[in-house]
Amino acid sequence: MSQLTQGKQVRLMYLENKEGDIDGHPARIGWVRFSKSGRSVHYRGRTLTRIKGGGVSGNFFCQDTGEEYWVSGVKVRGSNAHWAEPVHIYIDEDAQEAYGELRSGRSRNKSVHATSA
């Protein structure tokens, strides 16, 4: 991840499994826990490790399955999925309030970061 994510323990992120689904959904928005180095994220029992130099279609891979994932910050305008490959995005129940606040511009939670792009 970027320098901004290093040192952050928990952050609201967009995750998309480029080769399957994440517990029944191709993409999710939820809370991830970062490793101390920021090179790995932990989400719903998975450890996703950054792909050096980038992968074929993702930027992380699952250490257990080898599947590629796209992991990125949540975008304020809500356009998290790639425009050429739109997918249905599921927002985890424990993240819905924070995501709603982020989208409305009311978020004061320092672990909820968004990009404007």
Buried (B, 14 or more C-beta within 10 A) or exposed (E): BEEEBEEBEEBBBBBBBBBEBBEEBBBBBBBBEBBEEBBBBBBEEBBBBBBEEEBEEBBBBBEEEEBBBBBBBBBBEEEBBEEEEEBEBBBBEEBEEBBEBBBEEEBEEEEBBBBEE
